[in-house]
Amino acid sequence: MNMSGAPARGSFSWHKAFGKLEITTLVLFALVLALSKIMPGSVLVPVVSLVLLGAGVWVVCRWVRRLVRHAIWRLRNRLLLSYVFIAVVPVLLLGILGAFGAWALSGQVAVYLVAQEFQQDIDALRGSAAAILRGMDDASGPAPERLMGFLSTRFPGLEMLVTNGTAQVLRHPETSKIQHPAKEIASAVLKDGLLYSGVHLRNKDRQVTFLLPLRKRYLQDLIPNLGEITLVDTVSASKEGRIRMALHEYRGAPEDFFSSRSLAPAVNALDLQVLAGMRIGVFVWDRPEQEGSGLFGVHTRISQVLRVIFSQKADWDQAALLNLLYLFAVSFLVVELISLAIGLSITRTMTRNVHYLYESTQRVQSGDFSWRIPIKGNDQLANLGQSYNMMIENLDRLLKVAKEKERLQADLDIAKEVQEQLYPRTVPRVEGLQLTALLNPAKSVSGDYYDYQKINDHHCAIALGDVAGKGISAALLMANIQSALRAQLRTAQERKADVDTAAIVSQLNKHLAANTTTEKYATFFFAVYDERTGELVSTNAGHLPPILLRGGEVRRLDVNGMVVGVFPQAQYDSSRVVLEKGDLLLLYSDGITEPENEYDEMFGEERLIETVQRNAGKSNEEILREVFAAVNQWTFAPESADDMTMMIIRRV
């Protein structure tokens, strides 16, 4: 569960897993049971059962998929599963492949050795038969009786028949029933249901036939210590039925019937039993035209095959080889276990940090920024944890700053609303004069100030100022100037006295100098207009000189003193100008003329005059919009760098 109370991602939800398909499957199961009781012979029972089977398979697949996805949701489980498929499974498959290969190869080698030994005995009999045929042509050759003695010693129970035309040169006592076959042979022979190693050669009218009875003892002696060896029938068949073949039964000592060799005990758990076989051709004595086949079968162990392959006189070499193989296998297993342990350790380190990151994100999501990731080790993941902790600290700090900024912005919004109340809400009606002002603050609040107010029936006060700096401090100083100016104007109204612009500005200067620091000052323009005579009396305290446009003539008004708020004893004078019909008087702050373009060129008074003259026929509001648009286009800046204020006084 995360801090917010919602289930963590990857948790298994049984109520979601048991959905419509599962309910449908249960309904089908109940329906099958009901139909089996109500209509046991109905065709609906197998049909519904088939649908139930399909739905059940689909449900099982869905649940298995969900369980697998739930099991591998955590990164640790995914990495462990990846290690299993990347390392454990290939090693396991290689082990199985090696064991199966050793088992299969041992069986094939064992049966190959037996077949080779059996073929070597047949080749020896064939060589002896060929020597007898050559001796019958050459009187100096070996006598058949001498070879018979040698062969009887090497091949006990060998039956022999040698004829020269119709005369029998040599017959073994047990070969009274032997008749020469019609064709030469050198293979296993099936005669009277018993198996032999048979050889038959002929040269003109001379013939030699050898039949060696196959007993279990003979087969065991083909490869001593190899295990159980036998020869069985496989697919020998005839039109009359299947041909049965068997080894010779007990004919002497008991060891002839019973195997003289037994399966050796296992050396270890990996010493598996091996069953292998190889098919050989079998000549059917009574039916030469019928092809037969038998199967050499070997039942042995891997260790017995290795003993046969290597010299039996070097048992210590076999043991050393087996020990070396076991040592190699154990070493391989140890290396694999060490690798697995290292992989698990690395996985634990990775997944632990990922788990900490996940837990931290859950806490951050719930609004808790106090928890930090425990740092262990000195690797990239540890550095990642440190970076994450630093990020959370910075995020917490930024959130606090953002909250503080929101609070300050709320205060600024309130201050902006308050400041907007300080500017004149309506334009006073002045006979023969149009007053229009526009202010664009660089920040939420402005340090520029403009005002116009009727003093009496025939006089109107006009003011425009620019406080040094921007923001809250400039806005507060602007509010101070506004309150001080209006207080003096109200006093003049109450006394019904004439307003002296120089005296007003001088008093304002003393007030600001006494209540502010020296670095807080303002440029200020203050004028009084007499609507009866059209005369404008003004005092300019360090402000940009107003521009008077009269037809094609451009005139700048005087500057009568320094800025207010620095020196309390500063002196100010007054200037007089009579406005004629059609005159335009431009009052503006430095935010209009001082903005620079990308080449550090200021907009300047000349471009201001050109813009106003080009739009002189338009209304004051349109002229102001054109001027502000020209300034913004000049700078191409998204925001103003300074407060922009402009007032147009038009005599009509």
Number of C-alpha atoms within 10 A of each C-alpha: 11 16 15 12 8 8 12 13 11 12 11 15 10 8 7 8 14 12 11 10 15 18 11 15 20 15 13 19 19 12 17 22 15 13 18 15 11 10 13 13 11 11 10 15 18 14 12 16 16 13 14 20 15 13 19 19 13 15 18 13 12 15 15 12 12 13 14 11 14 16 16 15 14 15 17 19 15 16 19 17 15 13 16 15 12 11 15 16 13 12 16 12 11 13 13 12 12 12 15 13 13 15 20 16 16 24 25 19 16 32 27 17 18 26 20 14 16 20 16 13 18 20 15 14 24 22 13 20 24 17 16 24 23 15 15 19 11 10 9 9 13 15 13 18 13 9 15 20 11 11 18 14 11 11 16 11 15 22 23 25 22 25 19 17 11 9 9 12 16 16 17 15 10 12 16 11 7 17 10 18 15 10 9 15 19 19 21 27 27 26 19 12 16 16 27 24 23 27 25 24 21 20 13 7 9 19 24 24 26 27 22 23 24 22 23 23 17 19 20 21 16 18 20 15 19 29 22 21 27 21 23 17 20 17 15 19 15 13 7 6 8 12 17 16 23 18 19 16 14 13 10 8 8 10 13 16 16 13 18 17 17 14 14 15 12 14 13 8 6 13 15 18 18 21 18 21 22 17 17 16 14 25 25 22 19 12 13 12 10 15 14 23 20 23 19 21 21 24 19 26 25 22 23 24 22 18 18 17 14 13 11 13 9 11 12 10 14 19 13 12 13 15 12 12 12 13 12 12 13 12 12 13 13 12 12 15 13 12 13 17 12 12 16 16 12 13 18 16 17 16 18 16 19 18 16 16 18 13 19 22 17 17 17 17 13 13 12 13 17 12 14 17 18 12 15 13 9 8 9 9 17 18 14 15 21 17 12 16 21 13 12 19 16 12 15 17 13 13 12 12 12 14 12 12 14 12 12 12 15 12 12 19 14 14 17 19 13 13 19 13 10 16 15 13 10 8 14 15 13 18 15 14 18 17 18 16 21 16 19 17 20 17 17 18 25 28 27 32 27 26 20 22 19 18 20 14 12 13 21 19 23 21 21 23 28 30 25 17 19 20 16 17 16 21 23 17 24 25 19 16 23 19 13 17 19 14 12 16 19 13 13 17 15 10 9 11 12 12 19 17 22 23 15 19 28 22 18 22 27 17 17 23 19 14 12 14 11 12 10 18 23 28 21 28 28 24 24 24 24 19 18 12 11 18 16 19 21 27 29 30 28 19 26 21 19 20 20 22 20 15 11 6 8 12 12 13 17 20 20 20 21 19 23 28 25 20 16 16 11 16 15 21 18 18 16 15 13 13 24 15 13 15 18 24 22 20 22 28 27 18 21 23 18 17 21 18 16 10 7 9 12 17 20 15 14 10 15 21 18 12 18 22 16 12 16 17 11 13 13 21 14 14 20 23 12 18 20 21 11 17 27 19 12 16 20 13 14 8 11 18 16 21 24 25 26 23 24 24 19 22 18 13
